[in-house]
Amino acid sequence: MKKVLILIALIISTNFVLAGAIYPKQSFCDQKTLGIPNGWYKATVEYYNYNTGTRSTYTLKVKVMYDRVVAIDFGNGGTVHDGYNNENYVYGGGYLDYVTDYNTQEITSATATVTITDTSGVRSFKILIA
């Protein structure tokens, strides 16, 4: 039994070493990960309230961290964001999909969808950063 446990530990540690050599670790301090740099961006945001059927389009600022929209600033002092909040809503989504230029391979735009769920229902924000 002891030999089996040692063999399993050896296999696991070898896999970690190989994975580290093939896929170098990404530092959480990097300002750029896969797509666009972290920071605030002007975006076109399409709002939809599932309960009321209300649809609106706005130009707002959104915060991107590690290829994810983590906050939407409404410009009037109001925001929604991931993480802890006092309004008891659940923030979901926000992962960016990128569109690249075929010839230059440069990112031309990014899209994401954020959903906010609370006791009032579900609201979605379709985000375009261009």
C-alpha positions, 0 to 999 in steps of 0.5 A: 500500500505504501508503494502505491501511495508513493507511486501516486505521489510521484505521478502527481508531482511529475504532472505538475512539473510537466504542466508548469514547463509546458504552460508557464504560470501567469502572474496575477500582477500582469496588466494584460492577460489574453485580450485587452488591458485591465481598466475602464472602457467606454461601452455600448450597453443594451439593458433588458429587464425580463420582468417588465420587458424594458429595453434601453441602450446606453453609452456607459463605462465598464471596468475590465479585469482579467478579460471579464467585465467586473463593474458597470458605471451608470454615470449617476453615482450608481454601479453594479459590480461583482463581489460583495454588495449591500443591495443583495443582488447576484452579479453573473457573467461578464466574460469577454469574447473577442473579435479580431481582424483577420489580417492583423490579428488585432482585437477590434472589439469585445462583447460580454453579457452581465446578468443581475439577479435580485428579489425584483427579478433578472436584468441583463446588460449586453456589452460592446467595447469597440 
